[in-house]
Amino acid sequence: MTRGGNITEIMHFILLGFSDFPRIIVVLFAVFLVIYILTLTWNLSLLILIRMDSHLHTPMYFFLSNLSFIDVCYMTSTAPKMLYDFFQERQTITFVGCVIQNFVFSTMGLSESCLMTTMAYDRYVAICNPLLYSSVMSPALCGRMVLGSYLAGLSATIFQLCFMLQLQFCGPNVINHFFCDLPQLLVLSCTDTFFVQLLTAILTMIFGIINALFIMISYVYIVISIMKITTASGRSKAFNTCASHLTAVTLFYTSSIFVYLSSSTGGSSSFDRFASVFYTVVIPMLNPLIYSLRNKEIKDALKRLQRKRQCC
């Protein structure tokens, strides 16, 4: 297809994925398939458990259920296509498919960044103002905060997408990655990408640096409040309520910042691709474990569910 002069428009891209590891391709497929199945199982199970148990109908678990939903969508935007391509001779994706994949991936990633900030505020109110927690974190406010997280991610992605659709791709069309990530797409464009790169830098500052800064400030106040608690058991209980979220935030931000700093030029080494697997595939699997393994309320909810089954 031509546009204007003799510029040929690219209608599909070739995803190299992990094709440069032919000896372990079966092992990689099996590992990623197991991770994907576990991610779906654990996140959907947590979502259903929170929905079924009335004791978990609190702001913290409302946010956690939305985190599970985002993680499922986030991983599903890349994992099925990656698994399908493992045994394909020609690993291609259409331009439209590439745009849709990048749209869903970006929307969910940016929404998760905002949701992490929302969860940090929830922990701040719970630790620093426990007597006002129920009145401050009302169901209406929680709903608006979650809706705001989704709308912020969606609007930023649409804005970025409008700029990206102005770009022309006239060859080469080989993406050295397992999904349509923006840095790899920009390097393939045969038109000026300055404004898209500028917008990406602005969105990174807003959704990355500002959100991370807000979370850090929240935890400074949380630590100060915890240190004022006189009993060791009280300090331990207060810290345990925040430890899961702090662990999830640390994994999410450190891995994504590392990958995007290393791939900002559009290159994608083998190490970069495996690092990308960590924040696109592994972290969505780990999140339900991080929030559940040492969580007494989740364990109690599972026991109540087992007792209900036995009674039936």
N, C-alpha and C positions, 0 to 999 in steps of 0.2 A: 504494500500500500504506500502511495506517495502523497506528500503534502507540500503544496507550493511548487518548488523546483524539483530537483532530483534527490531530495532527502527521503530515504526509506524509513518508514516508521516500524519499530520493533513491535510485534504482536505477541511474542512470548519470550520468556527467559529460560535459561538452563541453570538449574540449581545443582552445583557440584556436590553439595552435602558432604558425606564422608566417603565418597567414591575413591579417594586416594588411600583408603585403608581396606583393600579388597580381602586381605587375609583374615581380618577380624569382623567383617561385615555382618556375619550371622550372629556373632556374639553381641555386637552393638545393637542389632535389631532386637534380640531377645531381652537385653538389658533395658532398652528404651520402652519396649512394649510392656514389660513388667512394671516399670516406673509409671507409665501412663495409666495402666489398670489400677495400680495402687492409689495413684492420685485421685482418680475418679471415685474409687471406692471409699477412701478415707474422707474426702471432702464432702461427697454426697451423703455419707453416713452421718457425719457431724451436722450437716445442714438439716437432715431429717430428724436427728435426735433433738436438736435445739427447737425445731418446730413442734415435736410431739410432747416434750416435757415442759410443763408450765413453770417449773422452778427455774428454768433457763430463759424465761421471757424477761430478760433484763437488758439494759443498754449494751453492756459488754458483749453478751452473746448475740445480740441483734447485729452488732458490728462484725462479730466473728462469722456469723452466717453469711453476711455479704462478702466477707473476705474469701470464704470458701467458694462462693458463686463466682467471684472474679477470677480466682485461681483456676477453676475448671474452664472458664471461657478463655483465659489467658493461655493456658497450655494447649487447649483444643485448637487454637488458631494456628499452631505450628506443628504439634506432634503427629496428628493423623497423616498429614501430607509428607512429613519426614519419614514415617514408618512405611508409607506406600512407596516412596521413592527408593527405598533400600535395594529392591530387586528389579528396578526398572532399568532397561538399557539406556533410555534417554529420559533424564529427570527434568521435565519441563513444567512450567507454570505459565498460564496466559497472563497478559498484562492486566486484565481485569481481575483475575484471581490473585495476582500479586498485590494489586491495590486493596482488594478486600482483606487479604491476610494482614497487610500492614495496618489497615484501618482498625481491625478488631484488636490486634496485638497492641497498638499504640493506645487505643481507648482504654483497654483494660489495665495496661501498665501505668498510665497516668492516673486513672481512677484509683488504683491500688495505692499509689503514692499519697493521694489526698485522704484516702480512708485510713492509712497508717497515722496520718496527722490527727484525724478525728479520734482515733483510738487512743492516741497519746493525751489528747485533751480530756477524754473520758477518764483515764487513769489519774490525771492531774486533779480533776474534781473529786474523784473517789478518795484520794489520799490527802489532799490539802484542805478539802471542804466536805468531809464525810457527812456532817449533819445536814448540809444543803444538797447532797447528791441527788436525792429523789426529786426534789423540786426543780433543780437546775437541769438535770438530764431527763427531761420529760419525753414521753413518746413522740410528741410533735417535733421537738427540737432534734431528737435522734433521727427521725424520718427526713427532716430537712437537711441535716448534715450528710446523710448518706446520699440523698438525691443530689445535693450540691457536689459531692465527690464524683458521681457519675456524669453530671452535666459539665463539670469542669474538664474531665477527661475527654468527653465527647466533643465539646466545643473546640478545645485546643487541637484535637485530631482533625476535625473538619477544616479548621483554619489552615492547618499544615497541609492537608490533602488538596485544598484549592490551589495552593502554590505548587505542590508536586505535580498536579495534572497539567500545569503549564509547561512542564519540561518535555523535551523531545528525546526519544531514545532511538538512535539510528545505527547502533552497533559499536562495539561488540555487545553480546547479550548474555554473557556468562557471569553468574553470581557465585563467587566462591564461599557459599554459606549454605545452610540447610533451610533458610526461610528468607523472605523478602524484607531484609532489614534496611532502614533508610540510608545509612552511610554507604552501603554497597550499591544501592540504587543511584545515589548521587554521582558516584564515580563513573557510572556508565552513561550518564546523560551527555548529549552532545551540545547542550545549550548551557547558558550561564546559570549556576546554581547558588549564586551569592545570597539572594534573598531567602531561599529555602534554608541555607546554612545559618543565616542570621536569625531566622525565626526559630530554628532548632536550638540555637544557643540561648535565645530568650526563654523558650519553653523549659529548657534544662535548668535555667536559673530559677524560674518560678516554681516548677514542680519538683526540682531536685534540691537546690540549695536552700530556698526559702522554707520549703516543707521540712527539710532536715534541720534547719536552724530552729524552727518552731518546736520540733520534737525535742531537740537538745535543751532549749530553754524550759520546756515543760518538765523534763527530767531533772534539771537543776533544782527547781522548786520542789519536786517530789523527793529528791535526796535530802534536801534541807528539812522537809517535813518529817521524813523517816528518822533522821538523826535526832529530832526533838522527842521522839517516842521513848519513854523511860524504860520500858521492859524489853528484854531481848526477844521474847516470844512475839510481842507486838511489832517490833521492827522486822522480824523474820516473816511474819504474816503479810505485812505491808509490802515488803520487797518481793515476795512470791507472787503477789497480784500483778506486778509490773515486769517480772523477769521474762515471761514468755513473750510479751510484746516487744521488749527491748531486744531480745534475741532475734525475733523475726525482722525487726527494723534494721538491725545491724547486718544481717545476711542480705536483705533486699538491697540496701543502699550500697554496701561495699562491693557486692558482685556486679551490680548494674553500672556503677560509676567506673569500676575497673575496666569492664568490657568496652564501654563507650569511649573511654579515654584512649584505650589501645586500638580501637577500630575507627576512630574519628576521621582518619585519612581515607577510609574506604577499603583498606586492606583487610584480609581475614586469614590469619595464619591458622594452622591446625590447633594451636593452643587457644587462640581466640574463639574458635568454634566450640571446643570442649568447655571453655569458660562460659560461653553463651548457653550451653546446655544446662549449666548449674543454675542460672537465674530464670531460664525459661521452662525448665523441666523439673529440676531437683527441688528448688525452693517451693513451688506449689505442692509438691509431695510432702515436704517437711513441715509446712505450716500447721496442718491439723495435728501432727504429732507434737510439735512444740507447744501448742495450746492445750493439749489433752493429757499428755503422759503424767504430769505432776499436778493435774487439776482435780481436786477433790470433788468439785461440783459435777464435773463430767463423769467421773467414776460413779458417783452416787446416782446420777441419771441413768447410767447403764444398768446399775443394780435394780433400780425401780422398773426399768423396761423388761429386764429378765424376770422379775417377780410377776409382772403383768402377763407375760407369756406363759408362765407356769400356771397362773390362775385360770387362764383361758384353756 
